Amino acid sequence: MNALGKQAEQEACRYLKKQGYQILAQNWRHHFGEIDIIAQDAQELVFVEVKSLTNSQTFDPMDHITHKKINTLRKLAQSYTSNLVKDIDQRIDIILVYCDTLPWRIDHFKDAIE
């Protein structure tokens, strides 16, 4: 990951904490991929894909997520929750961090991938 991507993930974590989320893990890895952020929002487990953008013209988060990435995120979320003691509601969010403005702008798309 490049330096801009790391900074964008840190900015996304700060944003989520301000929104009341508890950050459980960053860059959680499994043998077939990585989840940028795993957080808890009240009683819901949230898997977050962060994208850093330098073009503020783009607003659709799905423009930045391939079908392969969607499938990988689903499998990673399933793998993470398979070891939990109890069932918990979960969702996959996308956070776009626009790095071409100061301060950086964040768009948060909740439950973006079903």
Steps between C-alpha positions, in 0.01 A plus 500: 500500500625847421542782753187682379293184550630457855420862582150458354440194720613695808266784405216250457570359848493849652171567323345174622609562859341847488179331383508271806643187341744280688795395282564128550771442239687665216642318200363164617653234280395157392681287243278629217481869582475787743228711659605861552299565818281287723286705736197470721206737467265438794402133459625469140835379371621719214758402239634810327674531164685831473585661168719808468410717202667795341207585273206654686281465190428134582217428742386140437698270730436201278709666229798408718412144603529208258276193512804299606560739791134478604518121511827515694351742755201270550726199554725694738202617706371143516843374604530763773157425646535122482698500827265726694316346792166659415328623189518872444348719232753613246543715193764610252556874461711698258675819599634727227767743615550788259863601535495788251348754740595632840364390730447161343138422432343168597196330351373204703274249326338273756400148399641567153558132422226253576 
